[in-house]
Amino acid sequence: MSDVMIDAADGGRFSAYVAKPTVAPAGGLVVIQEIFGVNAVMREMCDWYASQGFLAVCPDLFWRQQPGVQLTDKTQEEWNQAFALLNGMDQDKAVDDLKAALAWVRGQDGCTGKAGSVGYCLGGRLAFMMATRSDADANVGYYGVGLEGLLGEAGKIAKPLLLHIAENDKFSSPEKRDAVVAGVKDNKWVTAKVYPGMDHAFARPGGEHYDRDAADEANRLTVEFFRTHLA
């Protein structure tokens, strides 16, 4: 486990947390942060993916505003800062940074050359954008925010995409949720799984809406998905 620097496509460099598996070569995973930065939760997720046999890298997507952000979900002040950073983010450039991280992990000696992305919250939205805008081999989004506004790009998805959707996501609505499910159902590359009764961030350990059973199910499906498509 270490931090590395990755070159951005438009100049500059950003940091990323890397967790390596015990067996190489391995499939690569770009782990995409929530709105709290590359914090302890994201680092622990990378470590967990490494324990499952993947070379995981989590890039700092707030570096253009404030490098090294590590917030928690425990105080209103941190939530306010997180939303300010979210609102200040250029998501198109964030996707460019994710593509740079994808190329970086593919180029590592310990990588098979196959790599995908997995994201949470904001990262779930960006994972959907990686599915429509990058050549990632497979992508997974956990409770992505505002996916209904990205459905115009859904026709570009030509690699496997798995969406974990919270039925009662407080940052969405039943109408938006149904629109997303309907908007991807005819694309053979996309699997959308709705988790009954779950709220946003049901897979974030220690979070307000964490649900162990739902999280375990989603994580099991995610690992199986990546073992299939990054083998």
Summary of the structure (lengths in Angstrom):
residues: 231
radius of gyration: 16.1
end to end distance: 22.6
largest distance: 45.5
contacts: 820
relative contact order: 0.14
helix: 40%
strand: 23%
